[in-house]
Amino acid sequence: MIGIATALRQKRVLAHARGLVDGYGRVHDSMRISVTDRCNIRCFYCMPEEGIRFQPREDILRFEEIAQVARVAAGLGIRKLRITGGEPLVRKDLPDLVAMLANLPGVDDIALTTNAVLLKDLARPLRDAGLHRLNIHLDTLNPEKFRKITRRDDLDRAIAGIDAAQAAGFPIKLNAVAVKGLAEEDLAPLARFGRERGITVRFIEFMPLDAQGIWGQGEVLGAAEILRRLEDEVGPLRLSAGEDPNAPAVDYEFLDGKGRVGIIASVTRPFCMKCNRIRLTADGKLLYCLFAVDDTDIRAILRNEATNGVVDDAIAHAIRTSVRAKWRGHEINSSHFVPPPRPMYAIGG
């Protein structure tokens, strides 16, 4: 019987042979796909309330174009896809795209990130179309705080979306951005909410991806403080075993066996050297990092080449070239860090 270590080595050898390995030996098998830069809420740490210049609709990739890029990427070793935005559920007929992606050879995991405001009516169609998992963004359970953060009054709709997603059978992870001076009082209620519902709650350190330039090290509620508060207010934690080594979150479980929380510590505990992700923006730019300052124009390839065969080859070449050029990491904590030219909503989370 083949051992686990041997099986992992064989998997790495196969991945290397398929080509999506960067100069630091990181194997890439995951793609984030943004389907829109538009959103139906206005979280202050992400988007200004007014004056946003969204991409022209004709510049946004069509579903068929997204599926073509995903198909080529799957042929190179990408097996996990995550649909993002903006808010992906504002994109009309999204279950149609999910169905296209679910039928691609080599793709065995499709997830979606959403704020859940529009999820109540879409949870079942998305599940039926082939979506596997959901990440739901929710920073607070307090209606006034929700209104302050999002500039919208949609907390009840978001909770209804979570209810519908659980009824549809989705595995769910709840994501909350931890801004210092704001998020502290929400940590324990969110963790308890997750414990009650069987949902892993993940706290994300505030990153320099906002559109208004408000980020600073002083606004980051760090992983150590988050964990301390959770243990003081909810209960003792221990590291979870058997987690995906490439996952951005470090997961912990409560010692009483009820519930998990995760920490995505991009600022205080960067995890760049285990990154396995590439990103496709809604307007067809390929990024090798969330903080990349350069991109590869996939849309130009899709719309300018003459034949389908040539397009596929050009897309494959662009993906391989982008991955090979990937840098060691974003260097947020060094003087070399340069904020990306796009805010989070224009990149895709």
JOJO-V916399 format. One record per residue. RES is the residue in one small letter. PSI is psi in radians with two decimals (999 if undefined). NEAR is the number of other ideal C-beta (glycine too) atoms within 12 Angstrom. Layout:
RES;PSI;NEAR / RES;PSI;NEAR
This chain:
m;2.31;5 / i;2.37;10 / g;2.82;9 / i;-0.77;11 / a;-0.72;10 / t;-0.73;12 / a;-0.70;13 / l;-0.70;15 / r;-0.73;15 / q;-0.66;15 / k;-0.75;20 / r;-0.69;23 / v;-0.76;14 / l;-0.77;20 / a;-0.73;27 / h;-0.72;21 / a;-0.53;14 / r;-0.22;25 / g;-0.26;25 / l;1.13;37 / v;2.30;25 / d;-3.06;31 / g;-0.16;15 / y;0.19;20 / g;0.15;19 / r;2.22;31 / v;2.27;33 / h;2.09;37 / d;0.26;34 / s;2.40;36 / m;2.27;44 / r;2.25;40 / i;1.94;52 / s;2.36;43 / v;-0.13;47 / t;2.66;35 / d;0.04;37 / r;2.68;29 / c;2.66;41 / n;0.03;30 / i;3.02;36 / r;1.17;31 / c;2.26;42 / f;-0.48;27 / y;0.06;40 / c;-0.86;39 / m;2.50;34 / p;2.79;20 / e;-0.59;18 / e;2.94;10 / g;0.40;10 / i;2.35;19 / r;1.73;16 / f;2.80;22 / q;2.46;26 / p;2.49;12 / r;-0.55;15 / e;-0.28;11 / d;-0.19;23 / i;2.37;33 / l;2.42;36 / r;2.77;25 / f;-0.72;28 / e;-0.62;18 / e;-0.74;31 / i;-0.80;41 / a;-0.63;31 / q;-0.77;34 / v;-0.76;44 / a;-0.66;43 / r;-0.77;28 / v;-0.76;37 / a;-0.68;43 / a;-0.61;35 / g;-0.31;24 / l;-0.05;37 / g;-0.05;31 / i;2.17;43 / r;-0.22;31 / k;2.29;31 / l;2.42;44 / r;2.18;40 / i;2.24;49 / t;-3.02;41 / g;-2.53;41 / g;-2.68;41 / e;1.89;42 / p;-0.45;49 / l;-0.16;43 / v;-0.20;27 / r;2.12;35 / k;2.44;18 / d;0.60;19 / l;-0.63;36 / p;-0.48;29 / d;-0.71;26 / l;-0.75;39 / v;-0.76;39 / a;-0.70;21 / m;-0.80;31 / l;-0.61;43 / a;-0.38;29 / n;0.07;18 / l;2.26;30 / p;2.38;15 / g;-0.32;26 / v;2.10;34 / d;0.11;19 / d;2.16;25 / i;2.14;41 / a;2.95;35 / l;2.43;50 / t;2.28;38 / t;2.77;47 / n;-0.03;44 / a;0.01;42 / v;-0.62;35 / l;0.20;32 / l;-0.41;42 / k;-0.81;26 / d;-0.19;19 / l;-0.19;36 / a;-0.89;33 / r;-0.80;20 / p;-0.65;25 / l;-0.72;40 / r;-0.78;28 / d;-0.51;17 / a;-0.29;26 / g;0.14;27 / l;2.39;41 / h;-0.75;27 / r;2.82;29 / l;2.41;40 / n;2.14;40 / i;2.23;44 / h;2.11;46 / l;2.01;46 / d;-0.38;41 / t;2.73;34 / l;0.05;29 / n;2.09;20 / p;-0.72;18 / e;-0.71;14 / k;-0.71;26 / f;-0.77;34 / r;-0.68;21 / k;-0.73;24 / i;-0.82;36 / t;-0.24;34 / r;0.43;21 / r;2.84;24 / d;1.01;19 / d;0.36;29 / l;-0.76;27 / d;-0.67;18 / r;-0.65;28 / a;-0.76;37 / i;-0.70;26 / a;-0.63;22 / g;-0.71;37 / i;-0.76;38 / d;-0.79;21 / a;-0.68;30 / a;-0.72;38 / q;-0.66;27 / a;-0.54;17 / a;-0.12;26 / g;0.27;18 / f;2.33;34 / p;2.36;23 / i;2.43;39 / k;2.39;38 / l;2.21;47 / n;2.34;35 / a;2.27;46 / v;2.29;40 / a;1.72;43 / v;2.21;36 / k;2.43;27 / g;-0.05;17 / l;-0.75;26 / a;-0.24;35 / e;-0.78;26 / e;-0.13;21 / d;-0.21;34 / l;-0.96;37 / a;-0.79;29 / p;-0.69;27 / l;-0.73;44 / a;-0.72;39 / r;-0.68;23 / f;-0.79;30 / g;-0.71;37 / r;-0.71;26 / e;-0.55;18 / r;-0.03;28 / g;0.56;19 / i;2.28;34 / t;2.22;36 / v;2.22;46 / r;2.26;41 / f;2.22;49 / i;2.14;42 / e;2.40;41 / f;2.16;39 / m;2.76;37 / p;1.19;31 / l;0.29;35 / d;2.75;28 / a;-0.15;31 / q;0.04;24 / g;0.54;13 / i;-0.18;25 / w;2.54;29 / g;2.78;19 / q;-0.55;18 / g;-0.23;13 / e;0.03;25 / v;2.05;34 / l;1.87;37 / g;2.86;29 / a;-0.76;32 / a;-0.74;20 / e;-0.68;23 / i;-0.84;44 / l;-0.72;33 / r;-0.80;19 / r;-0.70;29 / l;-0.72;40 / e;-0.65;21 / d;-0.66;16 / e;-0.37;22 / v;-0.95;31 / g;2.88;24 / p;2.57;19 / l;2.72;31 / r;2.71;18 / l;2.42;19 / s;2.50;23 / a;2.69;11 / g;0.36;11 / e;2.80;20 / d;2.08;21 / p;-0.31;20 / n;-0.06;22 / a;2.49;26 / p;-0.40;34 / a;2.55;34 / v;2.11;34 / d;2.53;29 / y;2.65;31 / e;2.58;28 / f;2.46;28 / l;-0.41;17 / d;0.02;13 / g;0.10;13 / k;1.71;20 / g;2.75;30 / r;2.67;38 / v;2.74;45 / g;2.69;39 / i;2.17;41 / i;1.72;36 / a;1.12;30 / s;-0.46;38 / v;-0.93;37 / t;-0.38;27 / r;1.19;24 / p;2.51;27 / f;0.50;29 / c;-0.62;30 / m;-0.06;19 / k;0.27;24 / c;2.34;35 / n;0.41;36 / r;2.54;40 / i;2.87;46 / r;2.46;43 / l;2.08;46 / t;2.90;42 / a;-0.52;43 / d;0.29;35 / g;0.50;35 / k;2.33;37 / l;2.25;46 / l;2.45;40 / y;-0.07;42 / c;2.58;36 / l;-0.53;39 / f;0.22;34 / a;2.46;32 / v;-0.21;21 / d;2.78;20 / d;3.00;31 / t;2.25;31 / d;1.62;23 / i;-0.58;40 / r;-0.68;32 / a;-0.66;21 / i;-0.80;32 / l;-0.64;33 / r;-0.10;21 / n;-0.36;15 / e;2.78;21 / a;-0.70;12 / t;2.78;10 / n;-0.73;17 / g;-0.74;13 / v;-0.70;15 / v;-0.83;26 / d;-0.79;25 / d;-0.72;19 / a;-0.68;29 / i;-0.80;40 / a;-0.76;30 / h;-0.73;22 / a;-0.73;34 / i;-0.83;40 / r;-0.77;29 / t;-0.72;25 / s;-0.80;36 / v;-0.75;42 / r;-0.51;23 / a;-0.01;23 / k;2.39;36 / w;3.00;27 / r;-0.68;20 / g;3.07;26 / h;-0.39;30 / e;0.72;20 / i;-0.65;31 / n;0.29;21 / s;2.92;14 / s;-0.17;7 / h;-0.17;14 / f;2.32;21 / v;2.10;17 / p;2.51;26 / p;2.70;30 / p;-0.25;17 / r;2.47;33 / p;2.99;33 / m;-0.77;38 / y;-0.40;39 / a;-0.06;36 / i;-0.93;41 / g;2.10;44 / g;999;43
